[in-house]
Every structure is written in structure tokens, then in C-alpha cells.
Amino acid sequence: MSPRADDVDESAIAIRVADVRARIADAAAISGRAAHDVRLIAVTKTHPAAVVRAGVSAGLRDFGENRVQELVDKRRIAPEASWHFIGRLQRNKVRFVADGKTLIHSVDRTALVDAIEARAARAGVVQPVLVQVNVGDDPAKGGCEVERLRELVAYAHEQSNIRVRGLMTVPPLPPSSRRASDDVRGHFATLRGLRDDIVGTYPTVRELSMGMTADFEVAIEEGATMVRLGTALFGTRESARAKVISTEDPR
Ligand SMILES: *Cc1c(COP(=O)(O)O)cnc(C)c1O
């Protein structure tokens, strides 16, 4: 973790949090919902641990990481917060993540379900998960194929120490020549349709984790119940890296 806690501009983060919350409320209103129907997950990956403290001070209650080691390190700083694992998860790292509280957004295969079930049973917890869906069929993105989703949800649902809470997606990047929102809106609508289909059979499958900095308002309009925001709250990750590098190497 970066020792330069003083480098984190707490007031800038507080201002961004307020701005993002206002944008969430506006987008929620468009879909006839209240701001508190949408959970704001602050994605702190690559940023120093001090942003977690600054985020807590600014009222953030949910934090997300996409690497196991960073999750473990930062979760320690704010154990009272709700933590989310949003990256690809290897079976041999499940034990660091599956504590029965951290929501795993990225369940995408039966082998991972097996590993989570084994760990959760041993720990005597019920592990909440989301099933990640590759709605755009993008080889660069994680998630199970749309055609396999039902089967995977059914499989996870059968486990006694796993609770499937919903679905998650990271849509493909649209071609740069086109406006992002049209393509992306279709992908978000697809995920919502899949959820609407499945929730009849599996009533716990309610959450829709979709929307990042570039597209979270569209995602909310399409029904997101969780948005995962890094850049909008903490600035670009390039600047975070540059800061750490310049601290380590003053040349
Ligand atoms: C990094 C990341 C985010 C946040 O991305 P921003 O564009 O910075 O908001 C959201 N979801 C996942 C899965 C991520 O890896």
C-alpha cells in the first residue's frame, strides 16, 4: 500500500461522491426509482488504501476490488464496509474472498461454484454471489455465455452454502466511432431481461450489477441495482499509478 496517505485529496473525493450521487438520483428518477434503490460501489483498484478511508469519510459504504490481494489488504482498512469482488476469480484464491460477507460478482463457471461451495461449507457461511454474464459475447470479457446462464444459476442455486443474489455484466467497448450509449443500452437491457426471466424460478436473483463510469446512468435507466464506479470517484488510474511511481522513484 502506498505510504503517501497525505496524497489523497479528501475534499475532492467528497465533492465527486456528492456529484455522482446526484447523477445516480437523476438517472434513478428516469426509471421511476429512488436513489437508494441503486447501490454505489466504489472501485478502489490501483488507488492507495487511503482512498478507502477518504471514501468512508465521504459516506461511501460499498467498495469493490478486482484483485484478491488488493481486496484482502483494503478490506482490512474498512472491515465495517460492504466489500465486493468484481474480478476474475481463480479457484485457489476463493478462500481469501469467500467470507460469507464479501459479494462475489464474477461467478462464471461450475468449477468456481464448486470451489466456493466447498470453502463456504468449511467456513460455515452462506456465500452471496452474482453470476457474471458475457452479454456481448466478447472474448475479452469474463462471464458465462448467455446460453449457459440458466444452467449455471440452477447449479449454483442447488448448493447449500451459496446464495445467488443476481447478475453482473461488463459490456464490450463499443467501436470508438459510435456513441457508446446505444450499444451499451442494449447490453444492459439484455441483462435485465435475463434477470426478469430467471427471477420467476429463482426469487433471490434480483440484483443487476451493471454500469461503470462511462455508462452508469444508462445502466441505471435500464434497471441497474448496483453500479461499480472507479474513475468518477477517484480520478484516472493512470494518475494513481504515476503518483505511486513518482513516490517510489524520485528521479
Ligand atoms: C475497474 C472496474 C470498474 C470501474 O471502472 P471505471 O470505469 O473506472 O468506473 C467496474 N467494474 C469492473 C469489473 C472493473 O474492473
The ligand as a Tripos MOL2 file, in Angstrom:
@<TRIPOS>MOLECULE
LIG
   15    15     1     0     0
SMALL
NO_CHARGES

@<TRIPOS>ATOM
      1 C1        -12.3730   -1.2150  -12.9340 C.3       1 LIG1
      2 C2        -13.7170   -1.7610  -12.9380 C.ar      1 LIG1
      3 C3        -14.8330   -0.9230  -12.7540 C.ar      1 LIG1
      4 C4        -14.7320    0.5820  -12.5830 C.3       1 LIG1
      5 O1        -14.3760    1.1870  -13.7980 O.3       1 LIG1
      6 P1        -14.4610    2.7840  -14.0240 P.3       1 LIG1
      7 O2        -14.5980    2.9250  -15.4820 O.co2     1 LIG1
      8 O3        -13.1760    3.3460  -13.5040 O.co2     1 LIG1
      9 O4        -15.6140    3.2880  -13.2790 O.co2     1 LIG1
     10 C5        -16.0900   -1.5270  -12.7480 C.ar      1 LIG1
     11 N1        -16.2430   -2.8510  -12.9090 N.ar      1 LIG1
     12 C6        -15.2030   -3.6880  -13.0830 C.ar      1 LIG1
     13 C7        -15.4500   -5.1380  -13.2490 C.3       1 LIG1
     14 C8        -13.9090   -3.1660  -13.1090 C.ar      1 LIG1
     15 O5        -12.8720   -3.9990  -13.2990 O.3       1 LIG1
@<TRIPOS>BOND
     1     1     2 1
     2     2     3 ar
     3     2    14 ar
     4     3     4 1
     5     3    10 ar
     6     4     5 1
     7     5     6 1
     8     6     7 2
     9     6     8 1
    10     6     9 1
    11    10    11 ar
    12    11    12 ar
    13    12    13 1
    14    12    14 ar
    15    14    15 1
@<TRIPOS>SUBSTRUCTURE
     1 LIG1         1 GROUP 0 **** ****
